[in-house]
Amino acid sequence: MKYNTIISGQFVSRPNRFIAQVQVDDAMQTVHVKNTGRCKELLLPGADVRLEVCDNPNRKTKYDLVAVYKPSLGWVNIDSQAPNKVVQEWLQAEGYDLVRPEYTYGGSRIDFYMEKGEEKYLLEVKGCTLEVDGIGYFPDAPTLRGVKHLHELAKAAQQGYHCAVAFVIQMEGVAEVRPNTATHPQFAEALAQARTAGVKVLFLLCRVEPDGLAITQAREWKN
């Protein structure tokens, strides 16, 4: 997944979850934050950030904040739209006969439905940007939607679908993701229940590039 035009800046503040103040050269810019999560450990005053230049001349904000530099880790992509984009690219190369995004199953819209021969697959995608001591954690804020999707996947697995939830690790040097029990214990419970029902958990390791994100390895949570 590639961005069109990327520039650099320094993070100043985040007045609300949708916008941030960023210093770009000698000017202060109001930019759109492409992640409604907290990102409190990343968006610190003075942090180097990467901005995508918006190609819509009618939009109020000229830039999208898509990545931030964490000294102990390197660049972290925080674009919440990036995980689905890189996963779709990855799935297209995995030999499926059909890859359909935004598939309605039960009362939810699951990120991907795939077919390979007579076999049917459902895949839910989660982006991970929270790292503590080399381990990724999800979510960084409560997600009732995420819990609902896990329950739907558990039901689908019992009905014969091959189901999985994929955590796209939007940073380098992190190889696994664990549920953030302290932030949302219900998500941790739902994930455990889904695994018991046969839902696979995948860790998709990524390379964070100056102008994009790319999946480099897929690992399954076995233990």
Buried (B, 14 or more C-beta within 10 A) or exposed (E): BEBEEBBBBBBBEBEEEEBBBBBBEEEEBEBBBBBEBBBEBBBEEEBBBBBBEBEEEEEEBBBBBBBBBBEEBEBBBBBBEBBBBBBBEBBEEEEBEEBEBEBEBBEBBBBBBBEBEEEBBBBBBBBBBBBEEEEBBBBBBBBEEBBBBBBBBBBBBEEEBBBBBBBBBBBBEBEBBBBBEEBBEBBBBBBEBBBEBBBBBBBBBBEBBEBBBBBEEEBEBEE
